[in-house]
Amino acid sequence: MPCDHLHDPRSEMCRECRRTLSHQQAIDQALARFLSYVNRTETCWLWTGATVRREGYAIFSYLNRCVSAHRWFYEQEKGLVPKHLTLDHLCRVRHCVNPDHLEIVTRGENVRRGLKGILTTHCPQGHPYDEANTYWSKVRINGRSCRRCHREREKRKRFAVST
């Protein structure tokens, strides 16, 4: 909860109040604000606040600095992440902040796990991801879809509307 003093509206609290509050009180206030941006679903805890535009990772303002939301919350709940390691989203949802969906791994391992989806050679229905059958999304990173499945979905839609 921001203080009532005049200060930069982007900051959580003014300098004077920050000095008087204990460190734990500041964390408790930030945690309450953080949780107001979380939508808990059956599977993931989805971040509804700001995200990095292209990548889709959640970001959070803490003490006038933008921090990675999933990393900040993981460190509050489970402990510090060593600087040379990173957190891997086991659920593959980049804006999920559920600490149980995160695992501390090396950057190399995180990249290998992320490439698993791009190295898949066929869509879930068994159609090949080849030059003629693959559509690459301009919006999502590594977002591809099967053209044949798309055509079949469109046929089903048209048939359902016409009957």
PyMOL commands that set and color helices and strands:
alter all, ss='L'
color gray80, all
select helices_A, chain A and resi 15-20+23-35+69-77+99-101+107-118+147-162
alter helices_A, ss='H'
color red, helices_A
select strands_A, chain A and resi 38-40+45-47+59-62+65-68+86-89+102-105+134-136+144-146
alter strands_A, ss='S'
color yellow, strands_A
deselect
rebuild
show_as cartoon
